Amino acid sequence: MSLLQLSASEMRDKAASGEVSPSELVEASLAAIEAHNKALGAFISVDAEGALARAKELEAAQARGKEPGPLFGVPVGLKDNLCLIHQPMTCGSRILEGYRASYTSTAVQGLLDAGAIPIGRCNMDEFAFGSSTEHSCYGPTRNPWDLERIPGGSSGGSAAAVAARMVPLSLGSDTGGSIRQPAALCGVAGLKPTYGRVSRFGLTAFGSSLDQIGPFARRARDLSLALQAMAGQAPRDATTLDAAAFPPPEPLMDLKGLKVGLPAEYLGEGVHPSIRAQIEAAQKTLAQLGADLIPIQLPHTEYAIPAYYLVATSEASSNLARFDGVRYGKRQKAGNLEDLYLETRGKGFGEEAKRRILLGVFCLSAGYIDAYYVKALKVRTLLRRDFEEAFTKVDVIIGPTTPYPPFRIGESEADPMKLYLCDLLTAPANLAGIPGLSVPCGLDEDGLPVGLQILGPALGDARILQVAEAFENATDFHKQAPREVAP
């Protein structure tokens, strides 16, 4: 068996026992990237020298008797909006060309402390603005299951890297579904933790009240290990919670007595028939494991997308004001300060970034802020109350992660609304601040992956991971690999 067919936890166990070395794991990962990245565009840069040097450091520490960490020797891909000191970080944008991080993000440092080895930077939609990883200055990432289709976004590079067996673990960020949606479309597992469980320090902000860092892997157990390494209250991030620490939960032998909510709104009009069929089959699997399936209502779901895009673009326009050519990245030549701003931002930002900045500025402008932004915040409160009411009746909520299969690259250019509606079923969790994950649950009629979304109450991360692991143990969907690029 190829080393890269192993899960992250299997790799760690073999490295800790001395059966393989961290250097061998890194070399296998680098070979896979060399073989497949040109076709996929999952990585925008690779630090082979740094990864091999870190592997040697870990081996030396192990030889001195240091106990291997829970991610010892595991190669990891990092979304290009996460800081790692001295490494390039561009957020997929020309405006940050040449920038290198001056510090390491809290989440990445957690992985380093656990023994992980960063391999390189994963492609993404510019500043995480998108659901397809087409809007990057480095070009699109392609779906390993069909190279003519999108991998989802904005963390599409991180998802594709795990799906193509380049790395067993990667990090992304999720503002409205940017981990769960590409995880579903690439046939891997992806977790958005409870808001405040993982520090956002060192993550380039998109929507500060929505963003969360989370992992991609092929098994739910690996998601738990990564979350354990990253979670915790952080002194440099006032939004982290007192109860942020995360001990990995024990596996459930069955789901007897578990109350699973089935929201009618998540299988309504607009959900592709082949996706609906796989979700209904997943419901039957959970019932066979002993779960009680309970119909529920989330009545304000239809307002989630307009509320999300008003909140997200408003926060994005504020956050991106700092990228002006004065402090970060590439500066355009200009005769005065105003022209410097205009030239740098005009040439540095792509079309999707400009679209979202303009939407946000409009929503926050005098005369419109009450009509749009403040009203969106009120709808956000209603969505949160929907979930709070539902979780008095059920333990978890399930449904499809995406309403339709991955579309072909370029297909959304003439219809941006199609791109925005990709987040229809994932954005509500970000607005409510609750945890959610996606696990593979089958293939559609074209042989493309379908994801099952599992949502839990705030700080219910352990429960949804237990349900995901129980589902994996009862099925083989997590073992399926894309034919075109799998080793």
C-alpha positions in Angstrom: 0.0 0.0 0.0 1.2 3.5 -0.8 2.0 5.6 2.3 -0.4 8.3 1.0 -3.3 5.8 1.1 -3.0 5.9 4.9 -5.1 8.3 7.0 -3.3 10.9 9.1 -3.7 8.9 12.3 -2.4 5.8 10.6 0.6 7.8 9.4 1.2 9.1 12.8 1.1 5.6 14.4 3.6 4.2 11.9 6.0 7.2 12.3 5.7 7.1 16.1 6.5 3.3 16.1 9.5 3.8 13.8 7.9 1.7 11.0 8.4 4.7 8.7 10.2 8.0 9.2 8.7 11.5 8.9 11.2 12.0 6.1 9.7 9.1 4.2 6.2 10.5 4.6 7.4 14.0 3.4 9.1 12.4 0.4 6.0 10.5 -0.5 3.9 13.6 -0.3 6.3 15.6 -2.4 6.3 12.9 -5.0 2.5 12.9 -5.2 2.4 16.7 -5.5 5.0 16.5 -8.3 2.9 13.9 -10.1 -0.5 15.5 -9.8 -0.3 19.2 -9.0 0.2 20.4 -12.5 -3.1 19.0 -13.6 -5.0 20.0 -10.4 -3.5 23.3 -9.3 -4.1 22.4 -5.6 -0.8 23.8 -4.4 0.5 27.3 -5.4 3.9 26.8 -3.6 5.7 23.9 -2.0 8.5 24.2 0.6 10.3 20.9 0.0 13.5 22.0 1.7 11.7 23.3 4.8 9.5 20.2 5.1 12.4 17.8 4.9 14.4 19.9 7.4 11.5 19.8 9.9 11.2 16.0 9.4 14.8 15.6 10.3 14.2 17.8 13.4 11.3 15.5 14.5 13.4 12.4 14.0 16.2 13.8 16.1 13.8 14.8 18.9 12.3 11.3 18.8 15.9 9.8 19.0 16.5 11.9 22.1 13.4 10.3 23.7 10.8 13.0 23.1 7.3 11.6 23.0 5.8 11.9 19.5 2.8 14.3 19.2 -0.6 13.3 18.0 0.2 14.4 14.5 3.9 13.3 14.5 5.3 13.3 11.0 2.0 14.0 9.2 2.4 16.2 6.1 -0.1 19.1 6.0 -1.3 21.6 3.4 -2.1 25.1 4.5 -4.7 27.4 2.8 -2.9 30.5 1.5 -4.6 32.8 4.0 -3.0 31.3 7.1 0.3 32.8 8.4 3.4 30.6 8.8 6.4 32.7 9.6 8.8 33.5 6.7 6.5 31.7 4.3 4.7 33.4 1.4 1.0 34.2 1.9 -0.9 35.9 -0.9 -4.5 34.9 -0.3 -4.7 34.1 -4.0 -4.4 37.8 -4.8 -1.9 39.9 -6.8 -2.2 42.6 -4.2 -0.1 40.5 -1.8 2.5 39.4 -4.3 5.8 39.0 -2.6 4.5 39.2 1.0 5.9 36.8 3.6 4.3 36.3 7.0 6.1 37.8 10.0 4.5 35.4 12.5 2.7 32.1 12.7 -1.1 31.8 13.2 -2.3 30.2 16.4 -4.0 27.3 14.6 -0.9 26.5 12.5 1.3 26.6 15.6 -1.0 24.1 17.2 -0.4 21.7 14.4 3.3 22.3 14.6 3.3 21.6 18.4 1.5 18.3 17.6 4.3 17.3 15.2 2.7 18.1 11.9 4.9 19.1 8.9 3.7 21.9 6.6 4.3 21.0 3.0 3.1 24.1 1.1 0.4 26.6 0.4 -3.0 25.5 -1.1 -4.8 27.5 -3.7 -8.0 29.4 -2.9 -10.5 31.9 -4.2 -9.0 35.4 -3.8 -9.3 36.5 -0.1 -11.8 33.5 0.2 -14.3 35.3 -2.0 -16.0 32.4 -3.9 -17.4 28.9 -3.8 -15.4 27.4 -6.7 -11.6 28.2 -6.4 -11.8 29.7 -9.8 -11.1 33.3 -8.6 -7.4 33.0 -7.8 -4.6 34.9 -9.4 -2.8 31.6 -9.9 -5.7 30.1 -11.9 -8.3 27.6 -10.9 -8.0 24.4 -8.9 -9.6 21.4 -10.6 -11.7 18.7 -9.0 -9.7 15.4 -8.8 -12.9 13.4 -9.7 -13.4 15.4 -12.9 -10.7 17.8 -14.1 -13.3 19.8 -16.0 -15.2 20.6 -12.8 -14.7 22.9 -9.8 -13.5 21.5 -6.5 -15.7 23.9 -4.6 -14.4 26.8 -2.6 -13.0 28.9 -1.3 -10.8 26.2 0.2 -10.8 24.1 -2.9 -7.0 23.7 -3.0 -7.0 22.2 0.5 -9.8 19.8 -0.3 -8.3 18.7 -3.7 -4.9 18.1 -2.1 -6.5 15.6 0.4 -8.8 14.0 -2.2 -5.8 13.5 -4.6 -3.7 11.8 -1.8 -1.1 14.6 -1.9 -1.4 15.1 1.9 -3.6 13.3 4.5 -4.5 16.5 6.2 -5.0 20.2 5.3 -6.4 23.4 6.8 -9.0 25.7 5.3 -11.2 28.5 6.5 -15.0 28.5 6.5 -17.0 31.7 6.2 -20.2 30.5 4.6 -19.3 26.8 3.8 -15.8 27.1 2.4 -14.6 23.9 4.2 -17.8 21.8 4.1 -18.7 22.6 0.5 -15.4 21.7 -1.2 -15.1 18.7 1.2 -18.4 17.4 -0.2 -17.5 18.1 -3.8 -14.1 16.4 -3.5 -15.3 13.4 -1.5 -13.4 14.1 1.7 -14.3 15.0 5.3 -14.2 18.7 6.4 -15.0 20.4 9.7 -16.1 23.9 10.6 -15.8 24.1 14.4 -18.0 26.1 16.7 -17.2 29.8 16.3 -14.6 30.7 18.9 -13.3 27.2 19.4 -10.2 27.8 17.2 -8.4 31.1 17.3 -8.5 33.2 14.2 -5.2 35.0 15.0 -3.1 34.7 11.9 -6.0 34.1 9.6 -6.6 36.8 7.0 -10.0 38.1 7.8 -12.9 37.9 5.4 -16.0 38.1 7.6 -14.8 38.4 11.2 -18.0 37.3 12.8 -18.3 34.3 10.5 -14.8 32.9 9.8 -13.5 29.7 11.3 -10.4 27.7 10.7 -10.9 23.9 10.2 -9.3 20.8 8.9 -9.8 18.5 5.9 -9.0 14.8 6.1 -10.3 11.4 4.9 -11.5 10.2 8.3 -13.5 11.9 11.0 -11.0 10.7 13.6 -8.3 12.7 11.9 -10.5 15.8 12.0 -10.8 15.2 15.8 -7.0 15.0 16.1 -6.5 18.2 14.2 -9.2 20.0 16.2 -7.6 18.9 19.4 -4.3 20.4 18.3 -5.8 23.8 17.3 -8.6 24.3 19.8 -8.3 26.4 23.0 -8.6 29.8 24.4 -6.0 32.1 22.9 -4.6 35.2 24.6 -4.2 37.0 21.2 -7.8 36.4 20.2 -10.6 37.8 22.4 -13.3 35.9 20.4 -12.1 32.4 21.6 -14.3 30.8 24.2 -13.5 29.7 27.7 -14.6 26.2 26.8 -12.6 26.1 23.6 -10.3 23.1 24.5 -11.2 19.9 22.7 -10.4 16.4 23.9 -11.2 13.9 21.1 -14.3 12.0 21.8 -14.6 8.2 22.3 -16.1 6.4 19.3 -19.8 5.5 19.5 -20.6 1.8 19.2 -24.0 2.6 17.8 -26.4 5.5 17.6 -29.1 4.1 19.8 -31.3 6.8 21.2 -29.6 9.6 19.2 -32.2 12.1 17.9 -31.4 13.2 14.4 -33.3 16.2 13.0 -34.4 16.2 9.3 -35.2 19.8 8.3 -37.7 19.9 5.4 -36.0 23.0 4.1 -32.8 21.1 3.4 -34.3 18.7 0.9 -36.7 21.0 -0.8 -36.9 22.6 -4.2 -33.5 23.2 -5.8 -31.7 20.1 -4.4 -30.5 17.9 -7.2 -32.4 14.5 -7.4 -29.3 12.4 -7.3 -28.1 14.3 -4.2 -31.4 13.8 -2.5 -31.3 10.1 -3.2 -27.9 9.7 -1.5 -29.0 11.7 1.5 -32.1 9.6 1.9 -29.9 6.5 1.8 -27.7 8.0 4.5 -30.8 8.6 6.7 -31.6 4.9 6.4 -28.0 4.0 7.4 -28.3 6.2 10.5 -31.7 4.7 11.4 -30.1 1.2 11.1 -27.5 2.3 13.6 -30.2 3.0 16.0 -30.8 6.8 15.5 -34.3 8.2 15.8 -35.1 10.4 12.7 -37.3 13.4 13.6 -38.7 15.9 11.1 -38.0 19.5 12.2 -38.5 23.0 10.8 -35.9 25.7 10.3 -38.3 28.3 9.0 -36.0 31.2 8.2 -33.6 29.1 6.1 -34.8 30.8 2.9 -33.4 34.1 4.2 -30.0 32.8 5.0 -28.3 33.5 1.7 -29.4 37.2 1.4 -28.5 37.8 5.1 -25.2 36.0 4.8 -24.1 38.0 1.7 -25.1 41.3 3.3 -23.2 40.5 6.5 -20.2 38.9 4.8 -19.6 41.6 2.2 -20.1 44.4 4.7 -17.4 42.9 7.0 -15.2 42.1 4.0 -15.2 45.7 2.7 -14.1 46.8 6.1 -11.4 44.1 6.5 -9.9 44.7 3.0 -9.5 48.4 3.6 -6.0 47.6 5.0 -4.7 46.3 1.7 -3.8 49.7 0.1 -0.2 49.3 -1.1 1.2 51.1 1.9 1.8 48.2 4.4 1.5 44.9 2.5 2.4 43.3 -0.8 3.0 45.0 -4.1 2.8 48.7 -4.5 1.9 50.4 -7.8 3.8 53.6 -8.8 1.7 56.7 -8.3 2.2 60.5 -8.0 0.1 61.0 -4.8 -1.5 59.0 -2.1 -5.0 58.9 -3.7 -3.6 57.6 -6.9 -1.5 55.0 -5.0 -4.6 53.6 -3.5 -6.5 53.6 -6.7 -3.7 52.0 -8.8 -2.7 49.4 -6.2 -6.3 48.3 -5.4 -7.5 48.6 -9.0 -4.7 46.4 -10.3 -4.3 44.2 -7.3 -7.8 43.0 -6.6 -9.6 40.6 -9.0 -13.2 41.0 -10.3 -14.9 39.0 -7.6 -13.1 40.8 -4.8 -14.0 44.2 -6.3 -17.7 43.0 -6.6 -17.9 42.0 -2.9 -16.1 45.1 -1.7 -18.5 47.3 -3.6 -21.5 45.4 -2.3 -20.2 45.8 1.3 -19.5 49.5 0.9 -23.0 50.0 -0.5 -24.6 48.1 2.4 -22.7 50.1 5.0 -23.3 53.5 3.3 -25.4 56.3 4.9 -29.1 55.8 4.0 -28.7 52.0 3.4 -27.1 50.5 6.5 -30.4 50.3 8.4 -32.3 49.0 5.3 -29.7 46.2 4.6 -27.0 45.5 7.1 -29.0 46.0 10.3 -31.9 44.1 8.9 -29.6 41.2 8.0 -28.4 41.1 11.6 -32.0 40.8 12.7 -32.5 37.9 10.3 -29.3 36.3 11.7 -30.8 36.4 15.1 -33.9 34.6 13.8 -31.8 31.9 12.2 -29.9 31.4 15.4 -33.2 31.0 17.3 -34.3 28.5 14.7 -31.3 26.3 15.6 -31.7 26.8 19.3 -35.3 25.7 19.2 -34.4 22.7 17.0 -31.7 21.5 19.4 -34.1 21.3 22.2 -35.7 18.5 20.3 -32.8 16.8 18.5 -29.1 16.1 19.1 -27.9 16.7 15.6 -29.3 17.9 12.3 -28.4 16.3 8.9 -28.9 17.1 5.3 -27.0 17.6 2.1 -23.9 19.8 2.2 -24.5 21.2 -1.3 -27.7 21.5 -3.3 -26.2 20.4 -6.6 -23.1 18.6 -8.0 -19.9 20.5 -8.9 -20.4 22.5 -12.1 -18.0 22.8 -14.9 -15.2 25.4 -14.7 -16.3 28.7 -16.1 -20.0 27.8 -16.0 -20.8 30.4 -13.2 -19.1 33.3 -14.9 -22.2 34.5 -16.6 -24.4 33.8 -13.6 -22.7 34.8 -10.2 -25.9 33.9 -8.4 -25.3 30.2 -9.2 -22.0 30.6 -7.4 -23.6 32.3 -4.4 -26.3 29.7 -4.0 -23.7 27.0 -3.5 -23.7 28.1 0.1 -27.4 27.8 0.5 -27.2 24.9 3.0 -23.9 25.8 4.7 -24.2 29.5 5.4 -26.8 29.1 8.2 -24.3 27.4 10.5 -21.9 30.3 10.1 -24.6 32.9 10.8 -25.6 30.9 14.0 -22.0 30.1 15.0 -22.7 26.4 15.4 -20.3 23.5 14.3 -20.8 21.5 11.1 -19.0 19.0 9.1 -19.3 17.1 5.8 -18.5 13.4 5.2 -18.8 11.5 2.0 -22.1 9.6 1.6 -22.1 8.3 -2.0 -21.7 9.2 -5.6 -24.3 10.9 -7.9 -25.4 9.7 -11.3 -22.2 11.0 -12.9 -20.0 9.3 -10.4 -19.2 12.5 -8.5 -19.0 12.7 -4.7 -22.0 13.7 -2.5 -21.5 15.0 1.1 -23.7 14.5 4.1 -23.7 17.6 6.4 -24.0 17.0 10.1 -24.7 20.1 12.3 -24.7 20.3 16.1 -25.4 22.9 18.8 -22.7 25.4 19.9 -19.8 23.4 21.4 -21.3 20.2 20.1 -18.3 19.5 18.0 -17.6 16.2 19.7 -21.1 14.8 19.1 -21.1 15.6 15.3 -17.7 14.0 15.0 -18.9 10.9 16.8 -21.9 10.6 14.4 -19.6 11.1 11.4 -17.3 8.3 12.6 -20.2 6.0 13.3 -21.5 6.6 9.7 -18.0 6.0 8.3 -17.7 2.7 10.2 -21.0 1.6 8.7 -20.1 2.5 5.1 -17.2 2.5 2.6 -17.7 5.9 1.1 -14.6 7.4 2.7 -12.5 4.8 1.0 -13.5 5.9 -2.5 -10.8 7.7 -4.5 -10.9 9.7 -7.7 -9.8 7.6 -10.6 -7.9 10.2 -12.5 -5.2 11.1 -9.9 -5.2 8.5 -7.0 -1.9 6.7 -6.7 
